[in-house]
Amino acid sequence: MLLMKSVAVPIDEIYIPMKLRKAFNADKVQELAESILERGLITPIQVRRDDARYVLVTGLHRLEAARVLGEKTIDALIVQARSH
């Protein structure tokens, strides 16, 4: 079994591919923001390294909820993934 450790990634260093942006739902972001305030971020987002930045793989709504809450970093798993 592969164990992965989440790390705090600066939100402003995460690029969101256009493919993921199309699925954005503002209501879902608001619900997640409320949940994060109550319970914290339960599931880290997933990002991959791309030169000097991170590229979002999964977790658009969690990322945007953290941004709405004014967070500067978010827990993320660094994964090996192909380019979008």
C-alpha positions as YAML, in Angstrom:
chain: A
units: angstrom
residues:
- id: 1
  name: MET
  ca: [0.00, 0.00, 0.00]
- id: 2
  name: LEU
  ca: [1.33, 3.42, -0.98]
- id: 3
  name: LEU
  ca: [1.04, 6.02, 1.79]
- id: 4
  name: MET
  ca: [0.89, 9.63, 0.76]
- id: 5
  name: LYS
  ca: [1.42, 12.57, 3.07]
- id: 6
  name: SER
  ca: [-0.35, 15.85, 2.47]
- id: 7
  name: VAL
  ca: [1.65, 19.08, 2.46]
- id: 8
  name: ALA
  ca: [0.56, 22.71, 2.79]
- id: 9
  name: VAL
  ca: [0.67, 24.28, -0.67]
- id: 10
  name: PRO
  ca: [0.32, 28.06, -1.24]
- id: 11
  name: ILE
  ca: [-3.06, 28.62, -2.90]
- id: 12
  name: ASP
  ca: [-1.68, 31.37, -5.15]
- id: 13
  name: GLU
  ca: [0.81, 28.88, -6.66]
- id: 14
  name: ILE
  ca: [-1.91, 26.51, -7.90]
- id: 15
  name: TYR
  ca: [-2.92, 26.70, -11.56]
- id: 16
  name: ILE
  ca: [-6.42, 25.49, -12.46]
- id: 17
  name: PRO
  ca: [-6.65, 23.93, -15.95]
- id: 18
  name: MET
  ca: [-9.52, 25.18, -18.11]
- id: 19
  name: LYS
  ca: [-10.90, 21.64, -18.28]
- id: 20
  name: LEU
  ca: [-11.53, 21.70, -14.52]
- id: 21
  name: ARG
  ca: [-12.86, 25.27, -14.45]
- id: 22
  name: LYS
  ca: [-15.85, 24.23, -16.58]
- id: 23
  name: ALA
  ca: [-17.22, 22.14, -13.68]
- id: 24
  name: PHE
  ca: [-17.30, 25.09, -11.23]
- id: 25
  name: ASN
  ca: [-20.43, 25.28, -9.04]
- id: 26
  name: ALA
  ca: [-20.67, 28.30, -6.72]
- id: 27
  name: ASP
  ca: [-23.30, 26.68, -4.48]
- id: 28
  name: LYS
  ca: [-21.05, 23.67, -3.89]
- id: 29
  name: VAL
  ca: [-18.16, 26.00, -2.99]
- id: 30
  name: GLN
  ca: [-20.31, 27.75, -0.37]
- id: 31
  name: GLU
  ca: [-21.42, 24.42, 1.15]
- id: 32
  name: LEU
  ca: [-17.82, 23.22, 1.31]
- id: 33
  name: ALA
  ca: [-16.65, 26.49, 2.87]
- id: 34
  name: GLU
  ca: [-19.20, 26.03, 5.66]
- id: 35
  name: SER
  ca: [-18.13, 22.41, 6.12]
- id: 36
  name: ILE
  ca: [-14.43, 23.38, 6.26]
- id: 37
  name: LEU
  ca: [-15.22, 25.99, 8.93]
- id: 38
  name: GLU
  ca: [-17.02, 23.36, 11.03]
- id: 39
  name: ARG
  ca: [-14.80, 20.30, 10.52]
- id: 40
  name: GLY
  ca: [-11.69, 21.43, 8.67]
- id: 41
  name: LEU
  ca: [-10.54, 20.11, 5.29]
- id: 42
  name: ILE
  ca: [-11.14, 16.34, 5.46]
- id: 43
  name: THR
  ca: [-9.80, 15.30, 2.06]
- id: 44
  name: PRO
  ca: [-6.70, 17.03, 0.65]
- id: 45
  name: ILE
  ca: [-6.77, 18.25, -2.94]
- id: 46
  name: GLN
  ca: [-4.41, 16.65, -5.47]
- id: 47
  name: VAL
  ca: [-1.83, 18.63, -7.43]
- id: 48
  name: ARG
  ca: [1.13, 17.84, -9.64]
- id: 49
  name: ARG
  ca: [4.34, 19.84, -10.04]
- id: 50
  name: ASP
  ca: [4.81, 21.73, -13.29]
- id: 51
  name: ASP
  ca: [7.97, 23.85, -13.40]
- id: 52
  name: ALA
  ca: [7.55, 26.61, -10.81]
- id: 53
  name: ARG
  ca: [3.90, 25.99, -9.99]
- id: 54
  name: TYR
  ca: [1.40, 23.34, -8.98]
- id: 55
  name: VAL
  ca: [-1.35, 22.18, -11.32]
- id: 56
  name: LEU
  ca: [-4.68, 21.12, -9.83]
- id: 57
  name: VAL
  ca: [-5.58, 17.49, -10.56]
- id: 58
  name: THR
  ca: [-8.65, 17.12, -8.30]
- id: 59
  name: GLY
  ca: [-10.37, 19.31, -5.72]
- id: 60
  name: LEU
  ca: [-11.54, 22.44, -7.53]
- id: 61
  name: HIS
  ca: [-14.41, 23.14, -5.14]
- id: 62
  name: ARG
  ca: [-12.31, 22.47, -2.03]
- id: 63
  name: LEU
  ca: [-9.63, 24.83, -3.40]
- id: 64
  name: GLU
  ca: [-12.16, 27.57, -4.13]
- id: 65
  name: ALA
  ca: [-13.81, 27.10, -0.71]
- id: 66
  name: ALA
  ca: [-10.43, 27.57, 0.99]
- id: 67
  name: ARG
  ca: [-9.87, 30.70, -1.14]
- id: 68
  name: VAL
  ca: [-13.30, 32.07, -0.10]
- id: 69
  name: LEU
  ca: [-12.35, 31.50, 3.54]
- id: 70
  name: GLY
  ca: [-9.19, 33.58, 3.04]
- id: 71
  name: GLU
  ca: [-6.78, 30.68, 3.50]
- id: 72
  name: LYS
  ca: [-3.24, 31.20, 2.17]
- id: 73
  name: THR
  ca: [-2.39, 27.47, 1.97]
- id: 74
  name: ILE
  ca: [-4.31, 24.23, 1.46]
- id: 75
  name: ASP
  ca: [-3.46, 20.63, 2.26]
- id: 76
  name: ALA
  ca: [-2.58, 18.80, -0.93]
- id: 77
  name: LEU
  ca: [-1.21, 15.48, -2.10]
- id: 78
  name: ILE
  ca: [1.55, 15.83, -4.69]
- id: 79
  name: VAL
  ca: [0.82, 13.21, -7.34]
- id: 80
  name: GLN
  ca: [2.40, 12.05, -10.56]
- id: 81
  name: ALA
  ca: [-0.17, 12.75, -13.25]
- id: 82
  name: ARG
  ca: [-0.15, 13.31, -16.95]
- id: 83
  name: SER
  ca: [-0.78, 16.81, -18.31]
- id: 84
  name: HIS
  ca: [-4.37, 17.84, -18.92]
...
